[in-house]
Amino acid sequence: MTELLQQAFEQAAKLPQMQQDTFARFLLAELESERRWDDLLNRPESEDLLKQLADEALAAHRIARENV
C-alpha cells in the first residue's frame, strides 16, 4: 500500500461509522467501475469503436473550426 493511500485510510478511520461505510461504498463502486471500463476497453472490438469515435470527434472539430 502506498503512503498516500495509507494516510487516506487513516483519516477515513477517524470518521463516524456511517461516514466510513459511505466512503467504503463509494470507493468500492469506483473500483468496480474502473474494472468494468478496463474489461470493456480490452475487448478486441473496442479498438475499432474507439477509432471510429475519434474520427468522428476530429471531423466535428474540423467543421467547428471552419465555421468560426
MIVEX-298146 format. One record per residue: residue in one letter; x, y, z of N, C-alpha, C in turn. Coordinates in steps of 0.05 Angstrom, whole numbers, padded with zeros to 5 digits. Each point is the difference from the previous one (the first is absolute). Layout:
REM residues N
('A',(X,Y,Z),(X,Y,Z),(X,Y,Z)) ...
END
This chain:
REM residues 68
('M',(00017,-00023,00000),(-00017,00023,00000),(00018,00025,00000)) ('T',(-00007,00019,-00016),(00015,00025,00000),(-00004,00016,00025)) ('E',(00019,00018,00005),(-00002,00017,00024),(-00025,00018,-00002)) ('L',(-00006,00010,-00024),(-00023,00018,-00003),(-00026,-00015,00005)) ('L',(-00002,-00024,-00010),(-00024,-00016,00005),(-00003,-00007,00029)) ('Q',(00022,-00006,00013),(00000,-00005,00029),(-00010,00024,00015)) ('Q',(00009,00024,-00007),(-00009,00024,00013),(-00030,00004,-00004)) ('A',(-00009,-00005,-00024),(-00029,00003,-00006),(-00016,-00019,00018)) ('F',(00009,-00025,00002),(-00015,-00019,00017),(00001,00007,00029)) ('E',(00023,00011,00009),(00002,00009,00028),(-00019,00022,00005)) ('Q',(-00003,00019,-00018),(-00019,00022,00003),(-00029,-00011,-00001)) ('A',(-00005,-00018,-00018),(-00027,-00011,-00002),(-00007,-00015,00026)) ('A',(00019,-00013,00012),(-00005,-00015,00024),(-00009,00018,00023)) ('K',(00006,00025,-00001),(-00008,00019,00021),(-00029,00010,-00003)) ('L',(-00012,-00006,-00023),(-00027,00009,-00005),(-00020,-00018,00016)) ('P',(-00024,00011,00005),(-00021,-00017,00012),(-00006,-00024,-00018)) ('Q',(-00010,-00021,00012),(-00004,-00025,-00015),(-00018,00004,-00025)) ('M',(-00020,00016,00002),(-00018,00004,-00023),(00015,00013,-00023)) ('Q',(00017,00019,00006),(00016,00013,-00021),(00022,-00019,-00011)) ('Q',(00011,-00017,00017),(00019,-00020,-00009),(-00014,-00019,-00020)) ('D',(-00024,-00008,00006),(-00014,-00018,-00018),(-00007,00013,-00026)) ('T',(-00008,00026,00001),(-00005,00015,-00024),(00025,00002,-00017)) ('F',(00022,00006,00012),(00026,00002,-00014),(00007,-00027,-00012)) ('A',(-00003,-00021,00015),(00006,-00027,-00009),(-00017,-00008,-00024)) ('R',(-00026,00006,00001),(-00017,-00006,-00023),(00008,00016,-00025)) ('F',(00007,00025,00004),(00010,00017,-00022),(00025,-00012,-00012)) ('L',(00019,-00006,00017),(00026,-00011,-00010),(-00004,-00026,-00014)) ('L',(-00016,-00018,00011),(-00005,-00026,-00014),(-00014,00004,-00026)) ('A',(-00019,00019,-00002),(-00014,00005,-00025),(00020,00011,-00021)) ('E',(00018,00018,00009),(00019,00011,-00019),(00019,-00022,-00010)) ('L',(00009,-00018,00017),(00017,-00021,-00008),(-00014,-00019,-00019)) ('E',(-00025,-00006,00005),(-00015,-00017,-00018),(-00004,00014,-00027)) ('S',(-00006,00026,00000),(-00003,00015,-00025),(00026,-00001,-00016)) ('E',(00023,00003,00013),(00025,-00001,-00014),(00005,-00028,-00012)) ('R',(-00007,-00021,00015),(00003,-00027,-00010),(-00017,-00004,-00025)) ('R',(-00025,00010,00001),(-00018,-00004,-00023),(00010,00015,-00024)) ('W',(00010,00024,00003),(00012,00015,-00022),(00024,-00015,-00012)) ('D',(00017,-00010,00018),(00023,-00015,-00009),(-00009,-00024,-00017)) ('D',(-00020,-00015,00010),(-00010,-00023,-00014),(-00011,00009,-00028)) ('L',(-00015,00021,00000),(-00012,00009,-00025),(00021,00009,-00020)) ('L',(00019,00015,00009),(00020,00011,-00018),(00021,-00021,-00009)) ('N',(00001,-00022,00014),(00019,-00021,-00008),(-00012,-00020,-00020)) ('R',(-00026,00004,-00007),(-00012,-00017,-00020),(00010,00007,-00028)) ('P',(00004,-00019,-00017),(00011,00006,-00027),(-00017,00020,-00015)) ('E',(-00027,-00002,00002),(-00017,00018,-00015),(00001,00029,00010)) ('S',(00010,00004,00024),(00002,00027,00011),(00019,00018,-00016)) ('E',(00021,-00012,-00010),(00020,00016,-00015),(-00013,00013,-00024)) ('D',(-00016,-00016,-00015),(-00014,00011,-00023),(-00020,00022,00007)) ('L',(-00015,-00005,00022),(-00019,00020,00009),(00013,00025,00009)) ('L',(00022,-00002,00015),(00015,00024,00009),(00011,00015,-00024)) ('K',(00010,-00014,-00020),(00011,00014,-00024),(-00023,00014,-00014)) ('Q',(-00023,-00012,-00002),(-00023,00013,-00013),(-00008,00025,00015)) ('L',(-00002,-00002,00027),(-00007,00023,00016),(00020,00023,-00003)) ('A',(00026,-00008,00000),(00021,00021,-00003),(-00002,00013,-00027)) ('D',(-00005,-00015,-00021),(-00003,00011,-00027),(-00024,00020,-00001)) ('E',(-00022,-00008,00013),(-00024,00017,00000),(00006,00026,00016)) ('A',(00014,-00003,00022),(00006,00024,00016),(00018,00019,-00015)) ('L',(00020,-00011,-00014),(00018,00017,-00016),(-00015,00013,-00023)) ('A',(-00018,-00014,-00013),(-00015,00012,-00022),(-00018,00022,00011)) ('A',(-00012,-00004,00023),(-00017,00021,00012),(00016,00024,00007)) ('H',(00024,-00005,00011),(00018,00022,00007),(00008,00017,-00024)) ('R',(00007,-00014,-00022),(00007,00014,-00024),(-00023,00017,-00011)) ('I',(-00024,-00011,00001),(-00023,00015,-00010),(-00004,00025,00018)) ('A',(00002,-00004,00026),(-00004,00022,00019),(00021,00022,-00005)) ('R',(00025,-00008,-00005),(00021,00020,-00005),(-00005,00015,-00026)) ('E',(-00011,-00013,-00020),(-00005,00012,-00026),(-00023,00021,00002)) ('N',(-00018,-00004,00019),(-00023,00017,00003),(00004,00023,00020)) ('V',(00025,00004,00009),(00006,00021,00018),(00005,00026,-00015)) 
END
